[in-house]
């Protein structure tokens, strides 16, 4: 894959996440939250205002990669077990466990919490 295509793929996911946060908090605008440039350090979603950081207190790193295929396979396995919301817990050696949930489910949880 060409570098230009990789960057476009990453920007696509960043835009989806940014737009979803703005949808969750209509008081925010694209001036309050923006996507990072590909060479910029720090989080991929920049919370540029105090209001945005107060409403959405997460540091977001976006990765849109094909090599997560196995992770998705495990997530589908969690979906197949019951009619409950799937939750995948992953852990690597000497690392803390991570929880993987569907993005829309995460935003629903945040919305309920507000």
Secondary structure as UniProt FT lines:
FT   HELIX           3..24
FT   TURN            26..27
FT   TURN            30..32
FT   STRAND          33..35
FT   TURN            38..39
FT   STRAND          45..47
FT   HELIX           50..55
FT   HELIX           66..68
FT   HELIX           69..81
FT   STRAND          88..90
FT   TURN            93..94
FT   STRAND          98..100
FT   HELIX           103..113
//
